[in-house]
Amino acid sequence: MKTPRKSVLAASVIGAMAAGGLFGATVLTPAVSSAATTGSAAATSSTAQSSGTAAAPHDPTKGGHSANGITEALLTGDTATKVKAAATAAVPGGTIQRVENDAEGSTYEAHMTKADGSQVTVKVDASFKVTSVEAGH
């Protein structure tokens, strides 16, 4: 293959990767070089899969669940302290995972792990009174 043709092919592969959003965090690997010189779509495809650019899974410690048009947000400050106190009193020996506003009926909620390892969600009203303890998250 002639050198100008290799350059055009390499530029095409890189352009396609950039347009597809695959170039941002990807380092050129031998498979990309191979695709550029051989024109192999399979090499480009395997590079995208093995490059580690997959979307990160949802991090439950950052809140963000949405329901009923409401996106839950982590609580901070005095509100967080009061919700944690109410939830801890309702589930003695439990560990708070996160506290957030509630998108599904209550004002606030605390996600907890009980002493036995089971998961619960403690619902708390605007007066910081526990209204229910539900199994699971």
Buried (B, 14 or more C-beta within 10 A) or exposed (E): EEEEEBEEBBEEBBEBBEEEEBBEEBEBBEBBBBBBBEBBEEBBEBBBEEBEBEEEEEEEEEBEBEEEEEEBEEBEEEBBEBBBBBBBEBBEEBEBBBBBBBBEEBBBBBBBBBEEEEBBBBBBBEEBEBBBBEEEB
